[in-house]
Amino acid sequence: MNVDQVRFDEKGLVPAIVQDAVSKEVLTLAYMNEESLQKSVETGETWFYSRSRQELWHKGATSGNTQKIASMKYDCDQDAILVMVNPAGPACHTGAYSCFNETLLSEQKESPGSDRFAIINELERVIAAREKERPEGAYTTYLFEKGVDKILKKIGEEAGEVIIAAKNRDHEELTWEVADLLYHLLVLLREQELPLDRVLQALEQRHQQK
């Protein structure tokens, strides 16, 4: 990224939209000046400029919730930056995964089938939040705390149960077991920091080769 190409406003600032590189959830909106942008590029972690304190701040310097930069882009007008990150913890000072938690306008209820994969997007968001916030008592928290071996064990168990349900020709049982398998696969992708988009891209590439 060429810092010289970025257009700062009259106060020497540029808005930076921070997005989770894996879940694609928007985490926060902050501001950078030329120095914090340069530090972000050089260190590979997010640095911002505090308009209230009028000083630079390194995200996670005190909390440990740093944000490792996966990529940075500026928009067509060169006056806004999109920062894709792999966060080490919650982005919000409240301890929430994302700063965008308050609803201004509710989504309109859509007819069944209008977005058949909406639940996958929602699961990705929830799983990402569970990994960073680690709420006590949540099953997803339990899986992340136990680690990859436990997650893989559950995937193996669920895959076996899918096979049994299919052999039994039991549609209801198969529905629930496939749902469990998909959920645990999404947890694994998050643990591995592998975006689902990459898997979908691989499917598309294979389809084109057939």
Secondary structure in CASP SS format (residue, H / E / C, confidence):
PFRMAT SS
TARGET T0000
AUTHOR 0000-0000-0000
METHOD secondary structure of the structure
MODEL  1
M C 1.00
N C 1.00
V H 1.00
D H 1.00
Q H 1.00
V C 1.00
R C 1.00
F C 1.00
D C 1.00
E C 1.00
K C 1.00
G C 1.00
L C 1.00
V E 1.00
P E 1.00
A E 1.00
I E 1.00
V E 1.00
Q E 1.00
D E 1.00
A C 1.00
V C 1.00
S C 1.00
K C 1.00
E C 1.00
V E 1.00
L E 1.00
T E 1.00
L E 1.00
A E 1.00
Y E 1.00
M E 1.00
N C 1.00
E H 1.00
E H 1.00
S H 1.00
L H 1.00
Q H 1.00
K H 1.00
S H 1.00
V H 1.00
E H 1.00
T H 1.00
G C 1.00
E E 1.00
T C 1.00
W E 1.00
F E 1.00
Y E 1.00
S E 1.00
R C 1.00
S C 1.00
R C 1.00
Q C 1.00
E E 1.00
L E 1.00
W E 1.00
H E 1.00
K C 1.00
G C 1.00
A C 1.00
T C 1.00
S C 1.00
G C 1.00
N C 1.00
T C 1.00
Q E 1.00
K E 1.00
I E 1.00
A E 1.00
S E 1.00
M E 1.00
K E 1.00
Y E 1.00
D C 1.00
C C 1.00
D C 1.00
Q C 1.00
D C 1.00
A C 1.00
I E 1.00
L E 1.00
V E 1.00
M E 1.00
V E 1.00
N E 1.00
P E 1.00
A C 1.00
G C 1.00
P C 1.00
A C 1.00
C C 1.00
H C 1.00
T C 1.00
G C 1.00
A C 1.00
Y C 1.00
S C 1.00
C C 1.00
F C 1.00
N C 1.00
E C 1.00
T C 1.00
L C 1.00
L C 1.00
S C 1.00
E C 1.00
Q C 1.00
K C 1.00
E C 1.00
S C 1.00
P C 1.00
G C 1.00
S C 1.00
D C 1.00
R C 1.00
F C 1.00
A H 1.00
I H 1.00
I H 1.00
N H 1.00
E H 1.00
L H 1.00
E H 1.00
R H 1.00
V H 1.00
I H 1.00
A H 1.00
A H 1.00
R H 1.00
E H 1.00
K H 1.00
E H 1.00
R C 1.00
P C 1.00
E C 1.00
G C 1.00
A C 1.00
Y H 1.00
T H 1.00
T H 1.00
Y H 1.00
L H 1.00
F H 1.00
E H 1.00
K H 1.00
G C 1.00
V H 1.00
D H 1.00
K H 1.00
I H 1.00
L H 1.00
K H 1.00
K H 1.00
I H 1.00
G H 1.00
E H 1.00
E H 1.00
A H 1.00
G H 1.00
E H 1.00
V H 1.00
I H 1.00
I H 1.00
A H 1.00
A H 1.00
K H 1.00
N C 1.00
R C 1.00
D C 1.00
H H 1.00
E H 1.00
E H 1.00
L H 1.00
T H 1.00
W H 1.00
E H 1.00
V H 1.00
A H 1.00
D H 1.00
L H 1.00
L H 1.00
Y H 1.00
H H 1.00
L H 1.00
L H 1.00
V H 1.00
L H 1.00
L H 1.00
R H 1.00
E H 1.00
Q C 1.00
E C 1.00
L C 1.00
P C 1.00
L H 1.00
D H 1.00
R H 1.00
V H 1.00
L H 1.00
Q H 1.00
A H 1.00
L H 1.00
E H 1.00
Q H 1.00
R H 1.00
H H 1.00
Q H 1.00
Q H 1.00
K C 1.00
END
